[in-house]
Amino acid sequence: MNRALDTENGASDWLLLERVVRKDESALAALYDRYSGLVYAESIRILRDGSAAEEILQDLFSQVWRTAEKFDPQRGSLPGWLLVAARNRSISRLRRNHSRPNDELTETSVVLPCTLETAVAQNQLLGRVKNAMSSLPNGQREAIELAYFDGMSHSEIAARTGAPLGTVKTWIRTAMDTLKKELT
Amino acid sequence: MSASHPISTEDLELLALGVLGGEECQEMRTHLSSCEECARNLAEARGRVALLSLAAPAQNPPPDVRERLLDKIRSAEIPAKKPAPARPARSRPLHVPARWWNTIWVPATAVLAIATVLLWITDRRIDEQLRQLQQQTQTYEAQARRAQALVSMLAAQDTKTVSLAPTPRVPTAWARVKYNSRMGMICYTGDLPAPPPHKEYQMWIVPMSGSPVSAGAFMPASFNQGRLCMAKMPEGISCKSFAVTVEPMGGMPHPTGPMVLTGAGL
């Protein structure tokens, strides 16, 4: 591994974004290497379509390239925005909704409760999320997955699972409560 | 949550998760558009919810996606760095007689444009109808699965029935619970008066050890008149007793309100 690569791997998102603003391709490549796996895994889980997930991944990083100067690191984190925008666009595509979600870098602020800047931090968090999800009772886990990865509302989940609406609301609220305690 | 910030952290997370209905969302968005503190809290709620994406199975994009991305941004930059020299303006006569084929292709283009728009509108309608039909099919399938599961449970030899007795708060109330621990299913029916405003009833399974487990929140409208409430329960749980309490709308993770019905398990 050469020295330049070491520097990029150790640079903060904020420093890399500053270089992207100055149209430094290697900085965009470093951000891509850092977050493309998370974004792609999320999109492909929602869409179950590799080429559609690739398209969303390319669109998002192209948008970072074009509009990086609009991003305010004081108001949110880049990986947070990437994950939220990838989910919104994937669900929109899943539902064949032709209008693009409003997810400009300036419009959607996302504050992550932890850093994802290093591979070690990402792997640790991946393990914690998977453990937390597997600790949920079946009904709660299914409801949360239908909400997050299929973009379903309370009533749509009730219709899909056959559970009463009140039960679905309880499942989601309890699951969010448990996950919050496990992950923050 | 306070009078000036009426949205709770939990509700902001539900909004970020996208599970709320249109009316609830609209009320929150109206407040969020004018409250910086709640908007900041929403950004934090979005971050907590976004962590759920890490539950997706790990997948890396194919290596050529990175190369295509970098090629794309390079090709987009070239015209910006080297703008093409402006062409000298051609001198054109002010009054050029229209060529004869203009009389054909101009209307033809207009017709094609209109046809394209109409086709696009039709395509969107068909997409929407298809989505609704898929949703209906899923609902019917879920109902059929539910009915099948209910029949299996009622026919099973190890399904048990418990009658719940009223507490002095609602002396005329009653309910009957059928449950099967092996199949992890519970259903109940009965009669209860309307709960206080902004409240619901919630059914609880009290296990031999540990805290009560929710078996669903419900309104009397879905409970009396012979209708059943059906829910999943933890498989293999040993039920000491059952209870119904009055809880806030949507139910609670643990019982907090007064008990209106109770009965011992078998």
Interface residues (C-beta under 8 A of the other chain):
Chain A: K23 E25 L28 A29 Y32 D33 S36 G37 L38 Y40 A41 E42 I44 R45 G50 A53 E54 L57 Q58 F61 S62 W65 R75 G76 S77 G80 L83 V84 A86 R87 I91 R95 R96 H98 T108 S109 V110 V111 L112 P113 L125 L126 V129 K130 M133 P137 N138 G139 I144 E145 A147 Y148 F149 G151 M152 S153 H154 S155 E156 I157 A159 R160 T161 G162 A163 P164 G166 T167 K169 T170 I172 R173 T174 M176 D177 L179 K180 L183 T184
Chain B: E10 E13 L14 L17 G18 V19 L20 G21 A39 R40 L42 A43 E44 R46 G47 R48 V49 A50 L51 L52 S53 L54 A55 A56 P57 A58 Q59 N60 P61 P62 V65 R66 R68 L69 L70 K72 I73 R74 A76 E77 R124 D127 L130 R131 Q135 Q138 T139 A142 Q143 R145 R146 A149 E200 Q202 S214 A215 G216 A217 F218 M219 S222 C229 M230 A231 K232 P234 M249 G250 G251 M252 P253
